């Protein structure tokens, strides 16, 4: 386990797990949101996004977290492991709501000067609210990664599906053991 893609719904804990895993493995960490979201929440142009991610994916070791379809083929072509956070919707909603409240109240800077907009609490359009995004995308992510884990095109990847806080804690306690036997 040297090149790991961490995927899952918004609010599932991808970035927290990915940072801890990168530190344990002694490899660089990249949060795709930090590359994609430029100042003013402007997206990085697609070609530039792919170029930056491809350069990082060419390195010998890394942990990259995010679900961006535009760069998934680049990341997964070089990855050896996919860690999929597949927590229950109720857990994700509690986590994403609390995280959004904390970030909005503290005005925490996320990436490139961007901050959580308070509007996340008042909009139901998934394109305008991370809370709504997490609610609406839960089933889509579950279906996407379940299919990807079974797809013969991904046979070179070890898929590790973590379904609970306990699974996450057990994995982080000894990630290499679980990678050797993803069934636990």
Secondary structure, DSSP 8 states (H G I E B T S, - for coil): --EEEEEE-TTSSHHHHHHHHHHHHT-EEEEHHHHHEEGGGEE--HHHHHHHHHHHHTSSSEEEE---HHHHHHHHHH-SEEEEE---HHHHHHHHHHHHHHHHHHT-B-STT-B--GGGGT---TTT-HHHHHHHHHHHHHHHHHHHHH-GGGTTSEEEEE-SHHHHHHHHHSHHHHHHTTT-
